Amino acid sequence: MVVQQIIDGRVELALGLLSEHYGISEPTVRVGTVKRHRRVLACYVEKERRIYFSNSDFLKNPFVVLHEFYHHLRSLECQRNKQVEKRADLFAANFIRDFRISSSKFR
């Protein structure tokens, strides 16, 4: 359901559902770039609790949205891990995989 919301352009609703599921505050969203991160698709700024997307097209990209949400999720946890980027990719990929599996059941 979360992936479909993102694909449909309802990123705030998707982030709200994720935040509610994990029991955390919802990140805010902006289109624009951040100093020192101008060449990335998106980035999460921890002290603002905000996800910046370099282009509005990425608001409909489940992998990008879920990857950055993972950074938000991890930033609110006490423990840090060196493999954050790898785990963020895996988090996003698993959501999309589950979406594809559930979507194929209804076709």
N, C-alpha and C positions, 0 to 999 in steps of 0.2 A: 504494500500500500504506500509506503514512504517513497519508493522509487517512482511509482506512477505519479504521485503528487509532484515530484521534481520534474519529470518529463512533461507534465501538463502545465508547468510554469508556476506552480504554487509552492515555491521554496520555503516561504515563511511557515506555511501549514506543515510541511514535511519536517522542518526543524523543530516546530512546536511539538509534533508527535514524538520525535526522537527525544527531545528534552524531557517530555513528560514520562516517557518510557524509562529513561535512565535517572529520573528524579533530580534533574539539574536545571539551572536557569537557561533560558533560550538565548542563543547568540543573536546579535543584530547583524544585518547584512547591508553592505554598500557596494556600489560599482565604482571602481577607481583603483588606483595603485598606491602602494606604500613605498616610501624611500627604502632603498636597498633591496627591494623586492619587485622591481618594475618589470622584470622579464618572466615572472611566474604567472600561471593561469589564475591563481587565487592564493590568498594567504590569510592566516588567522593571527590577529593581534591580541595577545593574551590580556594585556592591561586594559584594553577597550572591550574585551569580550565580543569582538566583531570579526566577521568574515568579509574580506575584501575580494571582489571578483574583478579581474582586469577588464572584462568585457561582459555585457549582459547576457550574451549567448551561453556563458558558462553557468548561469543560474538554472539552466535546464539540463545540465550535464550531471547525471547522478554520481558518477565517479568523483568528479571535482567537489561537489557539494558534500558528499559523505566523507571524503578524505579530510576536508577542512573541519567538518563537524567532529571528526575523531580527535583532531587537535584540541578543539574546545572541550570535549569530554575529558581528555587526558590532562588538560591544564587545570581542571578542577579536582583532580586526584592528588593525593599526597606524594605518591611515589613517581619517580621519573624513570624513563627507560631510554637507553641509547638507540634502540631500534624503532623510534617513533615513526619515521617516514615509512619504513617497511610495514609496520603494523597498521598505519593509516591506510595504506594501499590495500592491505588484506581485508580490513574492515569494510572498505568501499566495495571491493570485488565480491565479498561474501553476500552483501545486500543485493547486488545486481544479479549474482548467480541464483539466489533464492527467488528473486523476482522472475527471472526467466523460467525457472522450473515451475513456479506456480502459474505463470501465464500460459505455459504450454499445456497445462492440464485442462484449461478451459477452451482450447481451440478445437 
